[in-house]
Amino acid sequence: MSTQRIRMAKNDKLESYRVWDLPTRLFHWSLLLLVIACWWTAGEDGDIDWHMRCGYAVLALLLFRLVWGVLGSTTARFSSFVTSPRVVFEYLFGARENDALQAIGHNPAGGWMVLLLLGMLLLVSVTGLFANDDIMSEGPLAHYVSERYSDLSTSWHESGFYLLLVLVGLHIAAIAFYLLVKKENLVQPMLTGIKHLPRGIELRQLHPQKAWLALLILGCTSGAVWLLARFA
């Protein structure tokens, strides 16, 4: 199993391990800022044009992450952190023990949270393409479907965002739990790419992909979304 647990003794000497590559970290924080921007520009007092631009950017990033989850660096690949439900339950049960527990990359529960967040973001983004505001603005694909389906997509778009906020809240709560109870900082490695673990442990090292591949994938997904917004 690529997500490995390491029990840490209090006197273990720590060593720095590369965990997250730069494209994955930039994706994470860029997506966070864009989701905030989407929320800020939504509603009666928002700017629908900027809301749609931010939504297109979110969709381009999500498509990039799906491809990067297959072709990207080792810890970014879905195969490295998506486990069976049984493994998740075993992990959660073991996490109740007093010994500190570390994981390379996403732990089993965190891996499923990533899938839920990406899935909900995709739902919100795709339904936004068919949505309308009942006044003068509509998504680029709204004219391809009936008014009833467009209204239904609008409802899913709005409800999905509130469900997304719930998932984000759970995500933040889990980060706080690990920091305050388990004394493990999950935010710092996503900023620096480095995680501090006991010296001498046997782990599969991070094998980063080339930066040009990430730029190529992002260019393709951004181009695809631009063509969708421009010519649909």
PyMOL commands that set and color helices and strands:
alter all, ss='L'
color gray80, all
select helices_A, chain A and resi 22-41+48-71+74-76+78-81+85-94+108-130+142-144+147-180+187-192+211-231
alter helices_A, ss='H'
color red, helices_A
select strands_A, chain A and resi 5-8+14-18+100-103+194-198
alter strands_A, ss='S'
color yellow, strands_A
deselect
rebuild
show_as cartoon
